[in-house]
Amino acid sequence: MTLGNAELYRLKSDARRGLLENDLILQRFFERYSAQLSLEDGKVLSLLLALDDNDLMDLLIGRKDFVASLEKEMQTVSFKTVLQKLRAK
């Protein structure tokens, strides 16, 4: 099941960040994948968007592969898949 318009709008609103680099990566992600995001993808994105800007940036550019606050969630296939899509150039 894909995300509805309301959920997608909320995620896009939450994706407006303080760091321009995060904004650009997230904007590219939504342009590519918004039509096919599942409810599980939305949950993963919500977790990622709850991170502070620097932790999020480190994950998005691959400087870090781990954030302690998301240790359990980062082991799931859905989390790894979304992160891989976010990192795609």
N, CA, C and O atoms as a CHARMM CRD file, in Angstrom:
* protein
*
  356
    1    1 MET  N      0.85200  -1.17700   0.00000 PROA 1      0.00000
    2    1 MET  CA     0.00000   0.00000   0.00000 PROA 1      0.00000
    3    1 MET  C      0.89700   1.24000   0.00000 PROA 1      0.00000
    4    1 MET  O      1.83500   1.33800   0.79200 PROA 1      0.00000
    5    2 THR  N      0.60300   2.16900  -0.88300 PROA 2      0.00000
    6    2 THR  CA     1.42200   3.37600  -0.99100 PROA 2      0.00000
    7    2 THR  C      0.90000   4.46800  -0.04900 PROA 2      0.00000
    8    2 THR  O     -0.23400   4.43000   0.42900 PROA 2      0.00000
    9    3 LEU  N      1.77000   5.42500   0.19000 PROA 3      0.00000
   10    3 LEU  CA     1.40500   6.54900   1.05600 PROA 3      0.00000
   11    3 LEU  C      0.32000   7.39900   0.40300 PROA 3      0.00000
   12    3 LEU  O      0.30800   7.59100  -0.81200 PROA 3      0.00000
   13    4 GLY  N     -0.57700   7.89700   1.22400 PROA 4      0.00000
   14    4 GLY  CA    -1.59500   8.80400   0.72900 PROA 4      0.00000
   15    4 GLY  C     -1.04100  10.21400   0.60800 PROA 4      0.00000
   16    4 GLY  O      0.07000  10.49800   1.05700 PROA 4      0.00000
   17    5 ASN  N     -1.81600  11.08300   0.00200 PROA 5      0.00000
   18    5 ASN  CA    -1.38000  12.46300  -0.20600 PROA 5      0.00000
   19    5 ASN  C     -1.08600  13.18600   1.10800 PROA 5      0.00000
   20    5 ASN  O     -0.12000  13.94500   1.19300 PROA 5      0.00000
   21    6 ALA  N     -1.90900  12.95700   2.13000 PROA 6      0.00000
   22    6 ALA  CA    -1.71000  13.63500   3.41300 PROA 6      0.00000
   23    6 ALA  C     -0.40100  13.20100   4.07000 PROA 6      0.00000
   24    6 ALA  O      0.34900  14.03800   4.57400 PROA 6      0.00000
   25    7 GLU  N     -0.12500  11.90200   4.06600 PROA 7      0.00000
   26    7 GLU  CA     1.11900  11.40400   4.66000 PROA 7      0.00000
   27    7 GLU  C      2.33600  11.89700   3.88900 PROA 7      0.00000
   28    7 GLU  O      3.35000  12.26900   4.47900 PROA 7      0.00000
   29    8 LEU  N      2.22400  11.89600   2.56800 PROA 8      0.00000
   30    8 LEU  CA     3.32100  12.36100   1.73400 PROA 8      0.00000
   31    8 LEU  C      3.57500  13.85400   1.95600 PROA 8      0.00000
   32    8 LEU  O      4.72500  14.28500   2.03700 PROA 8      0.00000
   33    9 TYR  N      2.51700  14.62900   2.05200 PROA 9      0.00000
   34    9 TYR  CA     2.65300  16.06600   2.31500 PROA 9      0.00000
   35    9 TYR  C      3.34400  16.30400   3.65600 PROA 9      0.00000
   36    9 TYR  O      4.21000  17.17200   3.76400 PROA 9      0.00000
   37   10 ARG  N      2.96300  15.53100   4.68200 PROA 10     0.00000
   38   10 ARG  CA     3.56800  15.68900   6.00500 PROA 10     0.00000
   39   10 ARG  C      5.05300  15.36900   5.95800 PROA 10     0.00000
   40   10 ARG  O      5.86500  16.09000   6.53900 PROA 10     0.00000
   41   11 LEU  N      5.41200  14.29200   5.27100 PROA 11     0.00000
   42   11 LEU  CA     6.82400  13.92300   5.15000 PROA 11     0.00000
   43   11 LEU  C      7.61700  14.99000   4.40200 PROA 11     0.00000
   44   11 LEU  O      8.72500  15.34400   4.80600 PROA 11     0.00000
   45   12 LYS  N      7.05500  15.49500   3.32700 PROA 12     0.00000
   46   12 LYS  CA     7.74200  16.54400   2.57400 PROA 12     0.00000
   47   12 LYS  C      7.91100  17.80500   3.41900 PROA 12     0.00000
   48   12 LYS  O      8.93600  18.48000   3.33100 PROA 12     0.00000
   49   13 SER  N      6.91900  18.12000   4.22700 PROA 13     0.00000
   50   13 SER  CA     7.02700  19.28100   5.11600 PROA 13     0.00000
   51   13 SER  C      8.11100  19.05800   6.16300 PROA 13     0.00000
   52   13 SER  O      8.89800  19.95900   6.45400 PROA 13     0.00000
   53   14 ASP  N      8.14800  17.85800   6.72400 PROA 14     0.00000
   54   14 ASP  CA     9.17100  17.52300   7.71900 PROA 14     0.00000
   55   14 ASP  C     10.56700  17.48200   7.10600 PROA 14     0.00000
   56   14 ASP  O     11.56400  17.62400   7.81500 PROA 14     0.00000
   57   15 ALA  N     10.64000  17.29000   5.80300 PROA 15     0.00000
   58   15 ALA  CA    11.92600  17.17000   5.12000 PROA 15     0.00000
   59   15 ALA  C     12.60300  18.51300   4.90100 PROA 15     0.00000
   60   15 ALA  O     13.76800  18.54700   4.50500 PROA 15     0.00000
   61   16 ARG  N     11.92400  19.60100   5.14300 PROA 16     0.00000
   62   16 ARG  CA    12.54800  20.92300   5.01100 PROA 16     0.00000
   63   16 ARG  C     13.48000  21.11100   6.19400 PROA 16     0.00000
   64   16 ARG  O     13.03300  21.24600   7.33300 PROA 16     0.00000
   65   17 ARG  N     14.75900  21.11900   5.92200 PROA 17     0.00000
   66   17 ARG  CA    15.76500  21.07800   6.96600 PROA 17     0.00000
   67   17 ARG  C     16.56000  22.36900   7.03900 PROA 17     0.00000
   68   17 ARG  O     16.42200  23.25900   6.19900 PROA 17     0.00000
   69   18 GLY  N     17.40100  22.44700   8.07300 PROA 18     0.00000
   70   18 GLY  CA    18.26200  23.60500   8.26300 PROA 18     0.00000
   71   18 GLY  C     19.49600  23.57500   7.37700 PROA 18     0.00000
   72   18 GLY  O     20.08900  24.62100   7.11300 PROA 18     0.00000
   73   19 LEU  N     19.89000  22.41300   6.91700 PROA 19     0.00000
   74   19 LEU  CA    21.05300  22.28800   6.04400 PROA 19     0.00000
   75   19 LEU  C     20.60100  22.13000   4.59600 PROA 19     0.00000
   76   19 LEU  O     19.81500  21.24000   4.27000 PROA 19     0.00000
   77   20 LEU  N     21.10100  22.99200   3.74900 PROA 20     0.00000
   78   20 LEU  CA    20.73000  22.96300   2.33700 PROA 20     0.00000
   79   20 LEU  C     21.04000  21.60300   1.70800 PROA 20     0.00000
   80   20 LEU  O     20.27400  21.11000   0.88100 PROA 20     0.00000
   81   21 GLU  N     22.15300  21.00400   2.09800 PROA 21     0.00000
   82   21 GLU  CA    22.53600  19.71500   1.53100 PROA 21     0.00000
   83   21 GLU  C     21.47900  18.65100   1.81200 PROA 21     0.00000
   84   21 GLU  O     21.14900  17.85400   0.93400 PROA 21     0.00000
   85   22 ASN  N     20.94600  18.63600   3.03800 PROA 22     0.00000
   86   22 ASN  CA    19.86900  17.69600   3.37000 PROA 22     0.00000
   87   22 ASN  C     18.64400  17.97900   2.51400 PROA 22     0.00000
   88   22 ASN  O     18.02600  17.05600   1.98400 PROA 22     0.00000
   89   23 ASP  N     18.29700  19.24500   2.37900 PROA 23     0.00000
   90   23 ASP  CA    17.14000  19.61700   1.55700 PROA 23     0.00000
   91   23 ASP  C     17.28400  19.09700   0.13700 PROA 23     0.00000
   92   23 ASP  O     16.33400  18.55300  -0.42700 PROA 23     0.00000
   93   24 LEU  N     18.45200  19.26100  -0.43900 PROA 24     0.00000
   94   24 LEU  CA    18.65700  18.84700  -1.82400 PROA 24     0.00000
   95   24 LEU  C     18.56000  17.33400  -1.98400 PROA 24     0.00000
   96   24 LEU  O     17.95300  16.84600  -2.93800 PROA 24     0.00000
   97   25 ILE  N     19.14900  16.59900  -1.06600 PROA 25     0.00000
   98   25 ILE  CA    19.08900  15.13200  -1.12200 PROA 25     0.00000
   99   25 ILE  C     17.65300  14.65000  -0.95200 PROA 25     0.00000
  100   25 ILE  O     17.19200  13.78300  -1.69500 PROA 25     0.00000
  101   26 LEU  N     16.95100  15.21000   0.02000 PROA 26     0.00000
  102   26 LEU  CA    15.57000  14.79200   0.27800 PROA 26     0.00000
  103   26 LEU  C     14.64200  15.18900  -0.86700 PROA 26     0.00000
  104   26 LEU  O     13.73900  14.43300  -1.22300 PROA 26     0.00000
  105   27 GLN  N     14.85700  16.35800  -1.43900 PROA 27     0.00000
  106   27 GLN  CA    14.04000  16.78900  -2.57600 PROA 27     0.00000
  107   27 GLN  C     14.22700  15.83600  -3.75800 PROA 27     0.00000
  108   27 GLN  O     13.25400  15.43100  -4.39500 PROA 27     0.00000
  109   28 ARG  N     15.47700  15.48300  -4.04800 PROA 28     0.00000
  110   28 ARG  CA    15.75700  14.53600  -5.14000 PROA 28     0.00000
  111   28 ARG  C     15.08900  13.19400  -4.87500 PROA 28     0.00000
  112   28 ARG  O     14.52300  12.58700  -5.78400 PROA 28     0.00000
  113   29 PHE  N     15.15500  12.73200  -3.62600 PROA 29     0.00000
  114   29 PHE  CA    14.52400  11.47200  -3.23900 PROA 29     0.00000
  115   29 PHE  C     13.02000  11.51200  -3.51600 PROA 29     0.00000
  116   29 PHE  O     12.47700  10.59200  -4.12800 PROA 29     0.00000
  117   30 PHE  N     12.34700  12.57600  -3.06800 PROA 30     0.00000
  118   30 PHE  CA    10.90300  12.66600  -3.27000 PROA 30     0.00000
  119   30 PHE  C     10.54000  12.79000  -4.74000 PROA 30     0.00000
  120   30 PHE  O      9.51600  12.25500  -5.16400 PROA 30     0.00000
  121   31 GLU  N     11.35200  13.48000  -5.52500 PROA 31     0.00000
  122   31 GLU  CA    11.08800  13.57600  -6.95900 PROA 31     0.00000
  123   31 GLU  C     11.14300  12.19800  -7.62100 PROA 31     0.00000
  124   31 GLU  O     10.35400  11.90000  -8.51700 PROA 31     0.00000
  125   32 ARG  N     12.05800  11.38300  -7.18100 PROA 32     0.00000
  126   32 ARG  CA    12.23300  10.06100  -7.78500 PROA 32     0.00000
  127   32 ARG  C     11.23100   9.02900  -7.28200 PROA 32     0.00000
  128   32 ARG  O     10.72000   8.22600  -8.06300 PROA 32     0.00000
  129   33 TYR  N     10.94700   9.04600  -5.97500 PROA 33     0.00000
  130   33 TYR  CA    10.26800   7.90400  -5.36400 PROA 33     0.00000
  131   33 TYR  C      8.91800   8.18800  -4.71500 PROA 33     0.00000
  132   33 TYR  O      8.28000   7.25000  -4.23700 PROA 33     0.00000
  133   34 SER  N      8.45900   9.42000  -4.67500 PROA 34     0.00000
  134   34 SER  CA     7.24200   9.72300  -3.90500 PROA 34     0.00000
  135   34 SER  C      6.02100   8.92200  -4.36100 PROA 34     0.00000
  136   34 SER  O      5.18100   8.56400  -3.53500 PROA 34     0.00000
  137   35 ALA  N      5.91000   8.64100  -5.64000 PROA 35     0.00000
  138   35 ALA  CA     4.74300   7.91600  -6.14500 PROA 35     0.00000
  139   35 ALA  C      4.72300   6.44700  -5.72500 PROA 35     0.00000
  140   35 ALA  O      3.67600   5.80100  -5.77700 PROA 35     0.00000
  141   36 GLN  N      5.87000   5.92000  -5.31100 PROA 36     0.00000
  142   36 GLN  CA     5.93800   4.49900  -4.99400 PROA 36     0.00000
  143   36 GLN  C      6.28000   4.21000  -3.54400 PROA 36     0.00000
  144   36 GLN  O      6.57800   3.06400  -3.21000 PROA 36     0.00000
  145   37 LEU  N      6.24700   5.21100  -2.66900 PROA 37     0.00000
  146   37 LEU  CA     6.59400   4.99400  -1.26000 PROA 37     0.00000
  147   37 LEU  C      5.48800   4.23700  -0.53000 PROA 37     0.00000
  148   37 LEU  O      4.30800   4.57200  -0.63300 PROA 37     0.00000
  149   38 SER  N      5.89600   3.21700   0.20300 PROA 38     0.00000
  150   38 SER  CA     4.94900   2.41900   0.98000 PROA 38     0.00000
  151   38 SER  C      4.76200   3.02200   2.36800 PROA 38     0.00000
  152   38 SER  O      5.46700   3.95500   2.75400 PROA 38     0.00000
  153   39 LEU  N      3.80700   2.47800   3.10600 PROA 39     0.00000
  154   39 LEU  CA     3.60300   2.92200   4.48400 PROA 39     0.00000
  155   39 LEU  C      4.84200   2.64600   5.32200 PROA 39     0.00000
  156   39 LEU  O      5.20000   3.44900   6.18300 PROA 39     0.00000
  157   40 GLU  N      5.50000   1.51500   5.07900 PROA 40     0.00000
  158   40 GLU  CA     6.73100   1.17700   5.80500 PROA 40     0.00000
  159   40 GLU  C      7.84000   2.17400   5.47300 PROA 40     0.00000
  160   40 GLU  O      8.59400   2.58700   6.35400 PROA 40     0.00000
  161   41 ASP  N      7.93600   2.56000   4.20100 PROA 41     0.00000
  162   41 ASP  CA     8.91300   3.58300   3.81200 PROA 41     0.00000
  163   41 ASP  C      8.63500   4.88900   4.55200 PROA 41     0.00000
  164   41 ASP  O      9.56000   5.57700   4.98400 PROA 41     0.00000
  165   42 GLY  N      7.36700   5.22000   4.69100 PROA 42     0.00000
  166   42 GLY  CA     6.98700   6.43500   5.40700 PROA 42     0.00000
  167   42 GLY  C      7.41300   6.39400   6.86400 PROA 42     0.00000
  168   42 GLY  O      7.84200   7.40800   7.41500 PROA 42     0.00000
  169   43 LYS  N      7.30000   5.23500   7.48900 PROA 43     0.00000
  170   43 LYS  CA     7.74100   5.08800   8.87900 PROA 43     0.00000
  171   43 LYS  C      9.25000   5.28500   8.99300 PROA 43     0.00000
  172   43 LYS  O      9.73300   5.94900   9.91000 PROA 43     0.00000
  173   44 VAL  N      9.98000   4.70600   8.06000 PROA 44     0.00000
  174   44 VAL  CA    11.43900   4.85100   8.05800 PROA 44     0.00000
  175   44 VAL  C     11.81700   6.31600   7.85600 PROA 44     0.00000
  176   44 VAL  O     12.68400   6.83600   8.55800 PROA 44     0.00000
  177   45 LEU  N     11.17800   6.97300   6.91300 PROA 45     0.00000
  178   45 LEU  CA    11.46600   8.38500   6.66400 PROA 45     0.00000
  179   45 LEU  C     11.15600   9.23500   7.88800 PROA 45     0.00000
  180   45 LEU  O     11.90500  10.16100   8.20000 PROA 45     0.00000
  181   46 SER  N     10.07800   8.93800   8.57600 PROA 46     0.00000
  182   46 SER  CA     9.74100   9.67600   9.79600 PROA 46     0.00000
  183   46 SER  C     10.83900   9.54400  10.84600 PROA 46     0.00000
  184   46 SER  O     11.19300  10.51600  11.51200 PROA 46     0.00000
  185   47 LEU  N     11.37200   8.33400  10.98600 PROA 47     0.00000
  186   47 LEU  CA    12.47300   8.11000  11.92800 PROA 47     0.00000
  187   47 LEU  C     13.71000   8.90500  11.51800 PROA 47     0.00000
  188   47 LEU  O     14.36200   9.53300  12.35200 PROA 47     0.00000
  189   48 LEU  N     14.01800   8.87200  10.24900 PROA 48     0.00000
  190   48 LEU  CA    15.18200   9.61600   9.76700 PROA 48     0.00000
  191   48 LEU  C     15.00600  11.12200   9.93000 PROA 48     0.00000
  192   48 LEU  O     15.93900  11.82300  10.31900 PROA 48     0.00000
  193   49 LEU  N     13.82100  11.60900   9.63500 PROA 49     0.00000
  194   49 LEU  CA    13.57400  13.04400   9.71400 PROA 49     0.00000
  195   49 LEU  C     13.51200  13.54200  11.15000 PROA 49     0.00000
  196   49 LEU  O     13.56900  14.74900  11.38900 PROA 49     0.00000
  197   50 ALA  N     13.39600  12.63500  12.10100 PROA 50     0.00000
  198   50 ALA  CA    13.41100  13.02200  13.51300 PROA 50     0.00000
  199   50 ALA  C     14.83800  13.23900  14.02900 PROA 50     0.00000
  200   50 ALA  O     15.03000  13.78400  15.11600 PROA 50     0.00000
  201   51 LEU  N     15.83500  12.81400  13.24900 PROA 51     0.00000
  202   51 LEU  CA    17.23000  13.01600  13.63200 PROA 51     0.00000
  203   51 LEU  C     17.60600  14.48200  13.50900 PROA 51     0.00000
  204   51 LEU  O     16.97000  15.23700  12.77300 PROA 51     0.00000
  205   52 ASP  N     18.65200  14.88200  14.23900 PROA 52     0.00000
  206   52 ASP  CA    19.11500  16.25900  14.04500 PROA 52     0.00000
  207   52 ASP  C     19.81500  16.34600  12.69300 PROA 52     0.00000
  208   52 ASP  O     20.21200  15.32900  12.12500 PROA 52     0.00000
  209   53 ASP  N     19.96200  17.55600  12.18900 PROA 53     0.00000
  210   53 ASP  CA    20.46600  17.76100  10.83400 PROA 53     0.00000
  211   53 ASP  C     21.82300  17.11700  10.58500 PROA 53     0.00000
  212   53 ASP  O     22.04000  16.51800   9.53200 PROA 53     0.00000
  213   54 ASN  N     22.73100  17.23300  11.53500 PROA 54     0.00000
  214   54 ASN  CA    24.07600  16.69000  11.31600 PROA 54     0.00000
  215   54 ASN  C     24.08400  15.16000  11.27300 PROA 54     0.00000
  216   54 ASN  O     24.77200  14.57200  10.43900 PROA 54     0.00000
  217   55 ASP  N     23.33000  14.51200  12.16000 PROA 55     0.00000
  218   55 ASP  CA    23.24200  13.05200  12.11000 PROA 55     0.00000
  219   55 ASP  C     22.59900  12.59100  10.80800 PROA 55     0.00000
  220   55 ASP  O     23.04900  11.62400  10.19300 PROA 55     0.00000
  221   56 LEU  N     21.55200  13.28400  10.39400 PROA 56     0.00000
  222   56 LEU  CA    20.89100  12.93900   9.13800 PROA 56     0.00000
  223   56 LEU  C     21.85600  13.09800   7.97100 PROA 56     0.00000
  224   56 LEU  O     21.93900  12.22100   7.11000 PROA 56     0.00000
  225   57 MET  N     22.57600  14.19500   7.93600 PROA 57     0.00000
  226   57 MET  CA    23.52800  14.43700   6.85300 PROA 57     0.00000
  227   57 MET  C     24.60000  13.35600   6.81600 PROA 57     0.00000
  228   57 MET  O     24.94900  12.85900   5.74600 PROA 57     0.00000
  229   58 ASP  N     25.11800  12.99400   7.97800 PROA 58     0.00000
  230   58 ASP  CA    26.14300  11.94900   8.03400 PROA 58     0.00000
  231   58 ASP  C     25.63100  10.63200   7.46200 PROA 58     0.00000
  232   58 ASP  O     26.37100   9.93200   6.77100 PROA 58     0.00000
  233   59 LEU  N     24.38400  10.28700   7.73800 PROA 59     0.00000
  234   59 LEU  CA    23.79600   9.06400   7.17200 PROA 59     0.00000
  235   59 LEU  C     23.57700   9.19800   5.66900 PROA 59     0.00000
  236   59 LEU  O     23.87800   8.27800   4.90800 PROA 59     0.00000
  237   60 LEU  N     23.06000  10.33200   5.24800 PROA 60     0.00000
  238   60 LEU  CA    22.72700  10.51000   3.83700 PROA 60     0.00000
  239   60 LEU  C     23.94800  10.47800   2.93200 PROA 60     0.00000
  240   60 LEU  O     23.88100   9.95300   1.82100 PROA 60     0.00000
  241   61 ILE  N     25.05400  11.03000   3.39000 PROA 61     0.00000
  242   61 ILE  CA    26.24800  11.05100   2.53900 PROA 61     0.00000
  243   61 ILE  C     27.16600   9.86400   2.79900 PROA 61     0.00000
  244   61 ILE  O     28.20100   9.72300   2.14900 PROA 61     0.00000
  245   62 GLY  N     26.79100   9.01100   3.74800 PROA 62     0.00000
  246   62 GLY  CA    27.56300   7.81600   4.02000 PROA 62     0.00000
  247   62 GLY  C     28.75600   8.02400   4.93100 PROA 62     0.00000
  248   62 GLY  O     29.60600   7.14300   5.05900 PROA 62     0.00000
  249   63 ARG  N     28.82300   9.17900   5.56300 PROA 63     0.00000
  250   63 ARG  CA    29.91200   9.42200   6.51400 PROA 63     0.00000
  251   63 ARG  C     29.77200   8.50400   7.72400 PROA 63     0.00000
  252   63 ARG  O     30.76000   8.10700   8.34200 PROA 63     0.00000
  253   64 LYS  N     28.51300   8.17600   8.04800 PROA 64     0.00000
  254   64 LYS  CA    28.20400   7.23500   9.11900 PROA 64     0.00000
  255   64 LYS  C     27.26100   6.17900   8.56000 PROA 64     0.00000
  256   64 LYS  O     26.46400   6.45300   7.66300 PROA 64     0.00000
  257   65 ASP  N     27.36100   4.99200   9.09100 PROA 65     0.00000
  258   65 ASP  CA    26.42100   3.93000   8.74000 PROA 65     0.00000
  259   65 ASP  C     25.59200   3.52100   9.93500 PROA 65     0.00000
  260   65 ASP  O     24.84000   2.54800   9.88000 PROA 65     0.00000
  261   66 PHE  N     25.73200   4.27500  11.02600 PROA 66     0.00000
  262   66 PHE  CA    25.09400   3.88000  12.27600 PROA 66     0.00000
  263   66 PHE  C     24.76700   5.11100  13.11900 PROA 66     0.00000
  264   66 PHE  O     25.57800   6.02700  13.25200 PROA 66     0.00000
  265   67 VAL  N     23.56400   5.11100  13.68400 PROA 67     0.00000
  266   67 VAL  CA    23.15700   6.11600  14.66800 PROA 67     0.00000
  267   67 VAL  C     22.59000   5.34900  15.85300 PROA 67     0.00000
  268   67 VAL  O     21.65600   4.56200  15.70100 PROA 67     0.00000
  269   68 ALA  N     23.14800   5.57500  17.01400 PROA 68     0.00000
  270   68 ALA  CA    22.79300   4.78600  18.19300 PROA 68     0.00000
  271   68 ALA  C     21.30100   4.81200  18.50100 PROA 68     0.00000
  272   68 ALA  O     20.74300   3.79800  18.92100 PROA 68     0.00000
  273   69 SER  N     20.64900   5.94500  18.30200 PROA 69     0.00000
  274   69 SER  CA    19.22500   6.05100  18.63400 PROA 69     0.00000
  275   69 SER  C     18.33800   5.19800  17.72200 PROA 69     0.00000
  276   69 SER  O     17.18300   4.92800  18.05200 PROA 69     0.00000
  277   70 LEU  N     18.87500   4.77900  16.58300 PROA 70     0.00000
  278   70 LEU  CA    18.10400   3.95700  15.63000 PROA 70     0.00000
  279   70 LEU  C     18.72900   2.58100  15.43000 PROA 70     0.00000
  280   70 LEU  O     18.52500   1.94800  14.39400 PROA 70     0.00000
  281   71 GLU  N     19.47600   2.12700  16.40200 PROA 71     0.00000
  282   71 GLU  CA    20.22900   0.88200  16.26700 PROA 71     0.00000
  283   71 GLU  C     19.35700  -0.28400  15.80800 PROA 71     0.00000
  284   71 GLU  O     19.70600  -0.97900  14.85400 PROA 71     0.00000
  285   72 LYS  N     18.24000  -0.50200  16.47100 PROA 72     0.00000
  286   72 LYS  CA    17.35300  -1.62300  16.14300 PROA 72     0.00000
  287   72 LYS  C     16.71300  -1.44200  14.76500 PROA 72     0.00000
  288   72 LYS  O     16.68800  -2.37500  13.96300 PROA 72     0.00000
  289   73 GLU  N     16.20400  -0.25600  14.49600 PROA 73     0.00000
  290   73 GLU  CA    15.50500   0.01800  13.23700 PROA 73     0.00000
  291   73 GLU  C     16.42500  -0.10100  12.02900 PROA 73     0.00000
  292   73 GLU  O     15.99300  -0.50500  10.95000 PROA 73     0.00000
  293   74 MET  N     17.69600   0.25300  12.21300 PROA 74     0.00000
  294   74 MET  CA    18.63900   0.24500  11.09900 PROA 74     0.00000
  295   74 MET  C     18.94900  -1.16200  10.59100 PROA 74     0.00000
  296   74 MET  O     19.53600  -1.31600   9.52000 PROA 74     0.00000
  297   75 GLN  N     18.57000  -2.16300  11.33000 PROA 75     0.00000
  298   75 GLN  CA    18.82200  -3.54800  10.92900 PROA 75     0.00000
  299   75 GLN  C     17.75000  -4.08400   9.98100 PROA 75     0.00000
  300   75 GLN  O     17.93100  -5.15000   9.39300 PROA 75     0.00000
  301   76 THR  N     16.65100  -3.37200   9.82500 PROA 76     0.00000
  302   76 THR  CA    15.54400  -3.86600   9.00100 PROA 76     0.00000
  303   76 THR  C     15.83100  -3.65300   7.51300 PROA 76     0.00000
  304   76 THR  O     16.56200  -2.74200   7.12300 PROA 76     0.00000
  305   77 VAL  N     15.24600  -4.50400   6.71600 PROA 77     0.00000
  306   77 VAL  CA    15.40400  -4.40200   5.25900 PROA 77     0.00000
  307   77 VAL  C     14.81300  -3.09700   4.75100 PROA 77     0.00000
  308   77 VAL  O     15.39600  -2.45100   3.88000 PROA 77     0.00000
  309   78 SER  N     13.65900  -2.69900   5.28600 PROA 78     0.00000
  310   78 SER  CA    13.01700  -1.47400   4.80600 PROA 78     0.00000
  311   78 SER  C     13.87800  -0.25300   5.08800 PROA 78     0.00000
  312   78 SER  O     13.96500   0.64800   4.25300 PROA 78     0.00000
  313   79 PHE  N     14.51400  -0.21100   6.25100 PROA 79     0.00000
  314   79 PHE  CA    15.38500   0.92100   6.57600 PROA 79     0.00000
  315   79 PHE  C     16.57100   0.96500   5.61700 PROA 79     0.00000
  316   79 PHE  O     16.90400   2.02100   5.08100 PROA 79     0.00000
  317   80 LYS  N     17.20200  -0.17900   5.40600 PROA 80     0.00000
  318   80 LYS  CA    18.35400  -0.24300   4.51500 PROA 80     0.00000
  319   80 LYS  C     17.98300   0.14800   3.08700 PROA 80     0.00000
  320   80 LYS  O     18.76300   0.80600   2.39800 PROA 80     0.00000
  321   81 THR  N     16.80400  -0.25100   2.64900 PROA 81     0.00000
  322   81 THR  CA    16.34400   0.06700   1.30400 PROA 81     0.00000
  323   81 THR  C     16.11600   1.56600   1.13000 PROA 81     0.00000
  324   81 THR  O     16.54400   2.15100   0.13500 PROA 81     0.00000
  325   82 VAL  N     15.44700   2.18400   2.09300 PROA 82     0.00000
  326   82 VAL  CA    15.18600   3.62700   2.01400 PROA 82     0.00000
  327   82 VAL  C     16.50300   4.38700   2.06100 PROA 82     0.00000
  328   82 VAL  O     16.69800   5.31900   1.28200 PROA 82     0.00000
  329   83 LEU  N     17.39800   4.01700   2.94600 PROA 83     0.00000
  330   83 LEU  CA    18.68700   4.69200   3.04500 PROA 83     0.00000
  331   83 LEU  C     19.48200   4.55000   1.74800 PROA 83     0.00000
  332   83 LEU  O     20.13900   5.49700   1.31600 PROA 83     0.00000
  333   84 GLN  N     19.42500   3.39400   1.13900 PROA 84     0.00000
  334   84 GLN  CA    20.10300   3.17800  -0.13700 PROA 84     0.00000
  335   84 GLN  C     19.53000   4.10400  -1.21300 PROA 84     0.00000
  336   84 GLN  O     20.28200   4.68300  -1.99700 PROA 84     0.00000
  337   85 LYS  N     18.22200   4.24400  -1.25100 PROA 85     0.00000
  338   85 LYS  CA    17.58900   5.14200  -2.22700 PROA 85     0.00000
  339   85 LYS  C     17.97400   6.59100  -1.95200 PROA 85     0.00000
  340   85 LYS  O     18.21300   7.35800  -2.88500 PROA 85     0.00000
  341   86 LEU  N     18.03400   6.96300  -0.69100 PROA 86     0.00000
  342   86 LEU  CA    18.42300   8.32700  -0.34800 PROA 86     0.00000
  343   86 LEU  C     19.86000   8.61600  -0.76900 PROA 86     0.00000
  344   86 LEU  O     20.17800   9.74400  -1.14500 PROA 86     0.00000
  345   87 ARG  N     20.71700   7.62800  -0.71200 PROA 87     0.00000
  346   87 ARG  CA    22.11500   7.80600  -1.05000 PROA 87     0.00000
  347   87 ARG  C     22.38400   7.72000  -2.55200 PROA 87     0.00000
  348   87 ARG  O     23.47800   8.06400  -3.00000 PROA 87     0.00000
  349   88 ALA  N     21.41100   7.26900  -3.33100 PROA 88     0.00000
  350   88 ALA  CA    21.60700   7.11500  -4.78300 PROA 88     0.00000
  351   88 ALA  C     21.87200   8.48000  -5.42100 PROA 88     0.00000
  352   88 ALA  O     21.20400   9.46900  -5.11800 PROA 88     0.00000
  353   89 LYS  N     22.84100   8.50400  -6.29100 PROA 89     0.00000
  354   89 LYS  CA    23.22700   9.75600  -6.95400 PROA 89     0.00000
  355   89 LYS  C     22.38400  10.00400  -8.17400 PROA 89     0.00000
  356   89 LYS  O     22.56800  11.01100  -8.85800 PROA 89     0.00000
